Amino acid sequence: MEIEMKKLIIENRTNLKMEKILKYAYTVIKQGKISETYKGKQYCFVTTFQDVVVYADKNKKSDRLIICSEGRNME
């Protein structure tokens, strides 16, 4: 039996502690992979909370969640 390796990158672009960031990431992950592009299914492209925004991206080998303070973009 072959095990499929999965990788998730969580990028914190805020001043918040990792403990709080992980709660936002967990919320997005819990929703499941609900967005779809030519890359396949992925986590919701943009999830907004009161104080942060979580952007999701996917490449060939991993999923990435970018957590930004509200009003900041991915750049």
Secondary structure in CASP SS format (residue, H / E / C, confidence):
PFRMAT SS
TARGET T0000
AUTHOR 0000-0000-0000
METHOD secondary structure of the structure
MODEL  1
M C 1.00
E C 1.00
I C 1.00
E C 1.00
M C 1.00
K C 1.00
K C 1.00
L E 1.00
I E 1.00
I E 1.00
E E 1.00
N E 1.00
R E 1.00
T C 1.00
N C 1.00
L C 1.00
K C 1.00
M H 1.00
E H 1.00
K H 1.00
I H 1.00
L H 1.00
K H 1.00
Y H 1.00
A H 1.00
Y H 1.00
T H 1.00
V H 1.00
I H 1.00
K H 1.00
Q H 1.00
G C 1.00
K C 1.00
I C 1.00
S E 1.00
E E 1.00
T E 1.00
Y C 1.00
K C 1.00
G E 1.00
K E 1.00
Q E 1.00
Y C 1.00
C C 1.00
F C 1.00
V E 1.00
T E 1.00
T E 1.00
F C 1.00
Q C 1.00
D C 1.00
V E 1.00
V E 1.00
V E 1.00
Y E 1.00
A E 1.00
D E 1.00
K E 1.00
N C 1.00
K C 1.00
K C 1.00
S C 1.00
D E 1.00
R E 1.00
L E 1.00
I E 1.00
I E 1.00
C E 1.00
S E 1.00
E C 1.00
G C 1.00
R C 1.00
N C 1.00
M C 1.00
E C 1.00
END
